[in-house]
Amino acid sequence: MLIAIDAGHGGKDPGAAANELMEKDITLYLALKAGAYLRTHYECDVMYTRNKDVYLGLSERANIANRAKADLFCSFHINSFNSTSKGFETYRYPGTTGKTVELQKAVHEEVMKVLKPYNITDRGMKQKDLAVVRQTSMPAVLTETLFISNPNEAKLLKSSSFLDKVAEAHAIGIAKAAGLAKKSSGSTYLMTIAFKNKVEADKHAKQLKEQYGWLIDVKKS
């Protein structure tokens, strides 16, 4: 099972910007965290349309997932309108049924479980003709987590512990919709790579942590 994770915006396209935040940064954080959680806790493969601050067109994002023949697609976004707008909402392409509805429902419900203690408004499960959910050939959902334009919600979006919970909820919802099996807690994973010097090894370890959430122990042989 291959899960495609899409961090909205990026590069020259910052997305929404307000309250000292840029949408592209938050979506990348959520996407990488959700992907890392899926890889760590479930039997699945994960791919990203982007894993760093680069620009991708909407069609390019869909094409990346289509070429890889991903089974499910989730696109992360942050909302913006005015200082009083608030809440969480999800989107699927109009008229889609079956697995797409299951995916939207599972992700929406899991994220709202996390958001309810913060008194976040549930704006509902919606349908809209959005490029990435229209052009992808697999069940796809797009989420809009809070309003960057709302000062109170922006405070939450600045909290890594809050974002971690939201990312994990996305992952759990995706796993439920996909019917993914949980990994055995007794599983052991080993990765060994040799580098010419410690600087290069540390650089690679940092990249893996940022991309997958892995903690790498660099040792000199």
C-alpha positions in Angstrom: 0.0 0.0 0.0 1.5 3.3 -1.1 0.3 6.5 0.5 0.9 9.8 -1.3 1.4 12.8 1.0 1.2 16.3 -0.4 2.4 19.4 1.4 0.5 22.4 -0.1 2.4 25.3 -1.7 6.2 25.7 -1.4 9.1 27.5 -2.9 8.0 30.8 -4.6 4.4 30.0 -3.6 4.1 30.7 0.2 0.4 30.1 0.3 -1.5 32.1 2.9 0.7 34.3 5.2 -0.3 36.0 8.4 0.6 36.3 12.1 4.3 35.7 11.3 3.5 32.3 9.7 3.6 31.0 6.1 1.3 28.2 5.0 4.0 26.4 3.0 6.1 25.8 6.2 3.2 24.4 8.3 2.0 22.1 5.5 5.5 20.7 5.1 5.8 20.1 8.8 2.5 18.3 8.9 3.2 16.2 5.8 6.6 15.0 7.0 5.3 14.2 10.5 2.3 12.3 9.1 4.4 10.3 6.7 6.9 9.5 9.4 4.1 8.3 11.7 2.7 6.1 9.0 6.0 4.6 8.2 6.8 4.0 11.9 3.5 2.5 13.0 1.9 0.8 10.0 2.8 -1.6 7.2 2.9 0.7 4.2 5.1 2.8 1.9 4.9 6.6 1.9 5.8 9.1 -0.8 5.9 12.9 -0.7 5.2 15.2 -3.6 7.7 17.5 -1.9 9.9 16.9 1.1 11.5 20.4 1.1 10.7 24.0 0.3 10.3 23.7 -3.5 7.6 24.9 -5.9 5.4 22.3 -7.6 2.4 23.1 -9.9 -1.0 21.5 -9.0 -1.0 19.2 -12.0 2.6 18.2 -11.2 1.6 17.1 -7.7 -1.2 14.9 -9.1 1.1 13.5 -11.8 3.7 12.5 -9.2 1.1 10.5 -7.3 -0.4 9.0 -10.5 3.0 7.9 -11.9 3.8 6.2 -8.7 0.4 4.5 -8.7 -0.3 5.6 -5.1 -3.3 4.0 -3.4 -4.4 7.0 -1.4 -3.6 10.7 -1.6 -3.8 13.4 1.2 -3.0 17.1 0.6 -2.3 19.3 3.6 -3.4 23.0 3.6 -4.0 25.8 6.1 -7.0 28.1 5.7 -7.1 31.9 5.6 -9.8 34.5 5.3 -10.1 37.0 8.1 -9.2 37.3 11.8 -12.5 35.8 13.0 -12.7 32.8 10.6 -12.0 29.6 12.3 -12.1 25.8 12.2 -11.2 22.6 10.3 -12.6 21.3 7.1 -11.9 18.6 4.5 -12.6 18.3 0.8 -13.1 15.6 -1.8 -13.9 16.0 -5.5 -17.7 16.5 -6.1 -19.6 13.3 -6.7 -16.9 10.9 -5.6 -18.1 8.0 -3.5 -16.8 4.7 -2.0 -13.2 4.7 -0.8 -12.9 8.5 -1.3 -15.7 9.1 1.1 -14.2 6.6 3.5 -10.9 8.4 3.4 -12.4 11.8 4.0 -14.6 10.6 6.8 -11.7 8.7 8.6 -9.3 11.6 8.3 -11.9 14.2 9.3 -13.1 12.3 12.4 -9.6 11.5 13.6 -8.4 15.1 13.3 -11.5 16.5 15.0 -10.9 14.1 18.0 -7.6 16.0 18.5 -9.2 19.5 17.8 -12.2 19.2 20.0 -10.3 19.8 23.3 -9.1 23.1 21.8 -12.7 24.1 21.0 -12.0 24.2 17.3 -15.0 24.5 15.0 -15.9 21.6 12.8 -16.6 23.2 9.4 -17.6 19.9 7.9 -16.8 17.4 5.2 -17.2 19.2 1.9 -17.0 18.7 -1.9 -15.1 21.1 -4.2 -13.5 21.0 -7.6 -9.9 21.4 -6.5 -7.1 20.4 -8.9 -5.3 17.9 -6.8 -8.4 15.9 -5.8 -9.7 16.1 -9.4 -6.5 15.1 -11.2 -5.4 12.3 -8.9 -6.5 8.8 -10.1 -6.7 7.4 -6.5 -9.0 8.3 -3.6 -8.0 11.8 -2.5 -8.7 14.2 0.3 -7.5 17.8 1.0 -7.6 19.1 4.5 -7.6 22.7 5.7 -6.3 22.9 9.3 -7.4 26.1 11.1 -7.1 29.7 9.9 -3.6 31.3 9.7 -5.5 34.6 9.6 -7.0 34.1 13.0 -4.6 35.2 15.8 -5.9 32.6 18.3 -5.6 29.7 15.8 -2.3 31.0 14.6 -0.9 30.5 18.2 -1.8 26.8 17.9 -0.2 26.6 14.5 3.0 27.9 16.0 3.0 25.0 18.5 5.0 21.9 17.4 3.3 19.7 20.0 -0.1 20.7 18.6 1.0 20.2 15.0 2.4 16.7 16.0 -1.0 15.7 17.3 -2.7 16.9 14.1 -0.2 15.1 11.9 -0.6 11.9 13.8 -4.4 12.2 13.6 -4.1 12.5 9.8 -1.9 9.4 9.7 -4.3 7.4 11.8 -7.3 8.4 9.7 -5.4 7.4 6.5 -4.4 4.1 8.1 -8.0 3.4 9.0 -9.3 4.1 5.5 -6.5 2.1 3.9 -7.0 -0.8 6.3 -3.3 -0.8 7.2 -1.9 -3.3 9.6 0.0 -2.0 12.6 3.7 -2.9 12.8 4.8 -5.2 15.5 6.2 -3.4 18.5 9.0 -5.9 18.6 10.2 -5.1 15.1 13.9 -3.9 14.8 15.2 -1.8 12.0 18.9 -1.2 11.1 20.4 1.3 8.6 24.1 1.5 8.1 25.8 3.9 5.7 29.5 4.8 5.5 30.6 8.4 4.9 34.0 9.9 4.3 33.7 12.2 7.3 31.5 13.0 10.2 30.3 16.3 8.7 28.7 14.5 5.8 27.3 11.8 8.2 25.7 14.5 10.4 24.3 16.3 7.4 22.6 13.1 6.2 21.3 12.3 9.6 19.7 15.7 9.8 18.1 15.3 6.4 16.6 11.9 7.5 15.3 13.4 10.7 13.6 16.3 8.8 12.2 14.1 6.1 11.1 11.0 8.0 11.3 11.9 11.7 14.1 9.3 12.2 16.7 9.7 15.0 20.1 8.6 13.6 23.0 7.7 15.9 26.2 8.7 14.1 29.2 6.8 15.3 32.9 6.6 14.2 34.1 3.2 13.3 
